[in-house]
Amino acid sequence: MLYSIPRHSLNVFQSPFLFPIVLSVHLTADRDDFSSQRF
């Protein structure tokens, strides 16, 4: 599943505190999409 990142969320990547949270959320989303594509 391809999803576009909102422009306003790009500012979140510039934050050192929110970066690990956003990164983990995206990794979890990619993992769920990858597992769902198997079935």
C-alpha positions in Angstrom: 0.0 0.0 0.0 1.5 3.3 -1.1 0.7 6.3 1.0 1.8 9.9 0.6 3.4 11.9 3.4 1.6 15.2 4.1 3.7 18.3 3.5 3.2 19.5 7.1 4.6 16.2 8.5 7.9 17.0 6.9 8.5 19.4 9.8 8.2 16.4 12.2 11.2 14.8 10.6 13.2 17.9 11.6 12.4 17.3 15.3 15.0 15.1 17.0 12.4 14.1 19.6 9.6 13.1 17.3 11.8 11.5 14.7 12.1 8.1 16.5 8.3 8.0 17.0 7.5 8.9 13.4 10.2 6.4 12.2 8.8 3.6 14.3 5.2 4.3 13.1 6.3 4.2 9.4 8.2 1.0 10.0 5.3 -0.6 11.6 3.0 0.6 8.8 5.3 -0.9 6.2 5.6 -4.1 8.1 1.8 -4.4 8.3 1.4 -3.6 4.6 4.1 -6.2 3.7 2.4 -8.9 5.7 -1.0 -8.1 4.3 0.3 -8.4 0.7 1.2 -12.0 1.4 -2.5 -13.0 1.7 
